[in-house]
């Protein structure tokens, strides 16, 4: 179910990108071939479209499973047909690369894209792509611990400050020379004889 939503979202995003690309030809014309080439190199170095590699195989697998459930007697034909058609559609992967390059070209200058490609093609850039997600997970864990500690300390310090403020607003105790009213004086006198 989640995969179907992903596929639909990606299809909608690609369709919207296509509409925007065709409705704004002037903007597309402003991007030179060398700028677009730099964008392709940056997209490749960033592996920006890699997360979408599983879309076609997943869609094919889901469709195959759905069709086989409805027509179990046609399993072999369904499997063969889905595989053939999915392979034929695999060539459209370049459409996604082009859309990604166009998006990056609209967002970054040609020189910025060259710098991005150079960095992410370097050993440090490649390592960042490989280990960056792990480092980010560790950072999120550390941030959660830090957030809990900050919230705890803030609550404790505010509580202490409020308690101190409340003590200063409490009625002052009588001075040593003044006689405080006895507890008995504040009570009404007994009418009986202590019995």
C-alpha positions in Angstrom: 0.0 0.0 0.0 2.8 2.4 0.9 4.6 1.5 -2.3 1.5 2.4 -4.3 1.3 5.8 -2.6 5.0 6.3 -3.4 4.5 5.4 -7.1 1.5 7.7 -7.3 3.3 10.5 -5.6 6.3 10.2 -7.9 4.1 10.0 -11.0 2.2 13.1 -9.8 5.5 14.9 -9.2 6.9 13.9 -12.6 3.7 15.0 -14.3 3.8 18.3 -12.5 7.4 18.7 -13.4 6.5 18.0 -17.1 3.7 20.5 -17.0 5.9 23.1 -15.5 8.7 22.4 -17.9 6.4 22.8 -20.9 4.6 25.8 -19.5 7.8 27.7 -18.9 9.8 27.2 -22.1 11.6 30.6 -21.6 13.1 29.3 -18.3 14.2 26.1 -20.0 15.8 28.1 -22.8 17.8 30.1 -20.3 19.7 27.0 -19.2 22.6 26.4 -21.5 23.8 23.0 -22.7 26.9 23.3 -20.5 24.8 24.3 -17.5 22.5 21.3 -18.1 25.6 19.1 -18.5 27.0 20.3 -15.2 23.6 19.6 -13.6 23.6 16.0 -15.0 27.1 15.5 -13.5 26.0 16.9 -10.2 22.9 14.6 -10.1 25.1 11.7 -11.0 27.7 12.5 -8.3 25.0 13.1 -5.7 23.3 9.9 -6.7 20.2 12.1 -6.4 17.9 9.7 -8.3 19.2 6.4 -6.7 16.4 6.4 -4.2 13.9 6.0 -7.0 15.6 2.9 -8.6 13.2 0.6 -6.9 10.0 2.2 -8.2 9.7 0.3 -11.5 10.6 -3.1 -10.0 8.3 -2.6 -7.0 5.4 -1.4 -9.3 6.0 -4.4 -11.5 6.1 -6.8 -8.5 2.9 -5.3 -7.0 1.1 -5.5 -10.4 2.2 -9.0 -11.0 1.1 -10.1 -7.5 -2.3 -8.4 -7.9 -2.9 -9.9 -11.3 -1.9 -13.4 -10.2 -4.3 -13.2 -7.3 -7.1 -12.4 -9.7 -6.1 -14.9 -12.3 -4.0 -17.6 -10.8 -4.5 -19.8 -13.9 -2.5 -17.2 -15.9 0.5 -16.9 -13.6 3.1 -17.8 -16.2 1.7 -15.4 -18.8 1.3 -12.6 -16.3 4.9 -13.0 -15.0 6.3 -13.0 -18.5 4.2 -10.1 -19.7 4.9 -7.9 -16.6 8.6 -8.6 -16.9 8.7 -7.8 -20.6 6.8 -4.6 -20.2 8.8 -3.5 -17.2 12.0 -4.0 -19.1 10.6 -2.0 -22.0 9.8 0.9 -19.6 13.3 0.8 -18.0 14.6 3.0 -20.7 12.4 5.8 -19.4 14.8 6.1 -16.4 16.6 8.7 -18.4 13.5 10.9 -18.2 13.9 11.0 -14.5 17.6 11.9 -14.9 16.7 14.7 -17.2 14.0 16.1 -14.8 16.4 15.9 -11.9 19.1 17.7 -14.0 16.6 20.4 -14.9 15.6 20.9 -11.3 19.2 21.2 -10.2 20.0 23.5 -13.1 17.1 25.8 -12.0 18.4 25.8 -8.5 22.1 26.1 -8.9 24.5 28.1 -11.2 26.7 26.2 -13.6 29.7 26.8 -11.4 27.9 25.7 -8.3 26.9 22.5 -10.0 30.5 21.9 -11.1 31.7 22.4 -7.5 29.0 20.0 -6.2 30.0 17.4 -8.8 33.7 17.8 -8.0 33.1 17.5 -4.2 30.8 14.5 -4.4 33.1 12.7 -6.9 36.0 13.2 -4.5 36.8 10.5 -1.8 35.4 12.8 0.9 32.2 13.4 -1.0 31.8 9.7 -1.7 32.3 8.9 1.9 29.8 11.6 2.9 27.2 10.0 0.7 28.0 6.5 2.1 28.3 7.3 5.8 26.3 10.5 6.0 23.0 8.7 6.7 24.6 6.8 9.6 26.1 10.0 11.0 22.7 11.7 10.7 20.9 8.9 12.6 23.5 9.2 15.3 23.0 13.0 15.3 19.2 12.5 15.7 19.8 10.2 18.6 22.2 12.7 20.3 19.7 15.5 19.6 16.9 13.5 21.3 19.0 13.0 24.4 20.1 16.6 24.4 16.5 17.8 24.0 15.3 15.6 26.9 18.2 16.9 29.1 17.4 20.5 28.2 13.7 20.1 28.8 14.4 18.4 32.2 16.9 21.0 33.3 14.6 23.9 32.2 11.7 22.4 34.1 13.8 21.9 37.2 15.4 25.4 37.1 12.0 27.1 36.5 10.5 25.1 39.3 13.3 26.1 41.7 13.0 29.8 40.7 9.2 29.7 41.2 9.5 28.0 44.6 12.1 30.7 45.7 9.8 33.5 44.4 6.8 31.9 46.3 8.8 31.9 49.5 9.7 35.6 49.3 6.0 36.4 48.8 4.9 34.3 51.9 3.9 36.4 55.0 7.0 37.3 57.0 7.4 35.5 60.3 7.0 37.8 63.4 10.1 39.4 64.8 11.7 37.9 67.9 10.2 40.6 70.3 6.6 40.2 69.1 4.4 37.6 70.6 2.8 35.4 68.1 -0.8 34.4 68.8 -1.0 31.1 70.5 -2.8 28.3 68.7 -5.3 28.2 71.6 -6.0 31.9 71.3 -7.2 31.4 67.7 -9.6 28.7 68.8 -13.0 29.4 70.3 -13.2 28.7 74.1 -14.7 25.5 75.2 -18.0 25.8 76.8 -17.6 22.6 78.7 -15.4 21.6 81.5 -12.9 19.6 79.6 -14.8 16.4 79.9 
